[in-house]
Amino acid sequence: MHDSFFKKIEQKTGVSMDEVFALANAIQYADFSDEKQVKKIVRKVSKVAGKSISSDFEDQIVKSVISKGNKLNLNEIASMMNQKKE
């Protein structure tokens, strides 16, 4: 893809493509039964999304992801973050 395409995405979202690719890489190789890994990913998603979440809500998301194992749905996590505001 062209750099101009990525620049447009960065301008619209305020998120660098490096951050997006790092998050995608972390998700691709994550063990979603490992609480520490899932917690790191939830924190990265929160940071990239610009949404702060309480530690209690973070724990709820982590438990939800772990219970579903490899059936992780980023849209579901994003939706949970949008519903719950600190």
C-alpha positions in Angstrom: 0.0 0.0 0.0 1.0 3.6 -0.5 2.3 5.8 2.2 -0.3 8.4 1.4 -3.0 5.9 2.2 -1.5 5.3 5.7 -1.0 9.1 6.2 -4.7 9.6 5.6 -5.6 7.0 8.1 -3.2 8.5 10.6 -4.7 11.9 10.1 -8.3 10.7 10.5 -7.7 8.5 13.5 -4.8 10.2 15.2 -3.2 6.7 15.6 0.2 6.0 13.9 0.4 3.0 11.6 3.3 1.8 13.7 1.0 1.5 16.7 -1.7 -0.3 14.6 0.8 -2.8 13.2 2.3 -3.4 16.6 -1.1 -4.1 18.0 -2.1 -6.4 15.1 1.2 -8.3 15.6 0.6 -8.7 19.3 -2.9 -10.0 18.7 -1.9 -12.3 15.9 0.6 -14.2 18.1 -1.1 -13.9 21.5 -2.1 -16.7 23.7 -5.6 -15.7 24.8 -5.6 -18.1 27.7 -2.7 -16.2 29.2 -4.1 -13.5 31.5 -0.9 -11.4 31.4 -0.8 -11.3 27.6 -4.5 -10.5 27.4 -4.2 -7.7 29.9 -1.3 -6.2 27.9 -3.4 -6.4 24.7 -6.4 -4.8 26.5 -4.2 -2.0 27.7 -2.8 -1.5 24.2 -6.3 -1.4 22.6 -7.3 1.1 25.3 -4.3 3.3 24.6 -4.7 3.2 20.8 -8.4 3.9 21.1 -7.7 6.8 23.5 -10.1 5.4 26.1 -9.1 5.1 29.7 -10.7 2.2 31.6 -10.8 1.4 35.3 -8.8 -1.6 36.6 -12.1 -3.3 37.5 -13.4 -2.9 33.9 -10.1 -4.0 32.5 -10.4 -7.2 34.6 -13.9 -7.8 33.3 -12.7 -7.5 29.7 -9.7 -9.8 30.4 -12.0 -12.4 32.0 -14.4 -12.2 29.0 -11.6 -12.7 26.5 -10.0 -15.6 28.4 -13.4 -17.3 28.7 -13.8 -17.2 24.9 -10.2 -18.3 24.2 -9.2 -17.9 20.6 -12.6 -16.5 19.6 -11.4 -12.9 20.2 -13.5 -10.3 18.7 -11.9 -6.8 18.7 -15.2 -5.2 17.8 -16.7 -6.7 21.0 -13.9 -5.3 23.1 -14.2 -1.8 21.4 -17.9 -1.9 22.0 -17.4 -2.8 25.7 -15.0 0.2 26.0 -17.5 2.5 24.4 -20.3 1.4 26.6 -18.4 1.8 29.8 -16.9 5.2 30.4 -14.8 6.0 33.5 
